[in-house]
Amino acid sequence: MKMNINFVRECIANGMSDDEIEDAILEAEVAMEEDRQRYGDDYEDPRSTREKEICDRLDMGRNDAGEWLGFM
């Protein structure tokens, strides 16, 4: 994972030492890997953005017009 440079700058501004910054980066990388293993990766989902939006609406019980469909 490439850490955002703003994150490193923020760490420096907060007075963190090099070791503390390295620890924070490592913790973030470990957490992201655990999330990827647990929930999968967005790139693994072959659906288009439109298909994802439609499925999300249907999961919420609404159609494309936003009308309530009730529980399905």
Secondary structure as the mmCIF struct_conf table of DSSP 4:
data_model
#
loop_
_struct_conf.conf_type_id
_struct_conf.id
_struct_conf.beg_label_comp_id
_struct_conf.beg_label_asym_id
_struct_conf.beg_label_seq_id
_struct_conf.end_label_comp_id
_struct_conf.end_label_asym_id
_struct_conf.end_label_seq_id
HELX_LH_PP_P HELX_LH_PP_P1 LYS A 2 ASN A 4
HELX_RH_AL_P HELX_RH_AL_P1 ILE A 5 ALA A 13
TURN_TY1_P TURN_TY1_P1 ASN A 14 GLY A 15
HELX_RH_AL_P HELX_RH_AL_P2 ASP A 18 TYR A 39
HELX_RH_3T_P HELX_RH_3T_P1 ASP A 42 GLU A 44
BEND BEND1 ARG A 47 ARG A 47
HELX_RH_AL_P HELX_RH_AL_P3 THR A 49 ASP A 59
TURN_TY1_P TURN_TY1_P2 MET A 60 GLY A 61
STRN STRN1 ARG A 62 ARG A 62
TURN_TY1_P TURN_TY1_P3 ASP A 64 ALA A 65
STRN STRN2 TRP A 68 TRP A 68
#
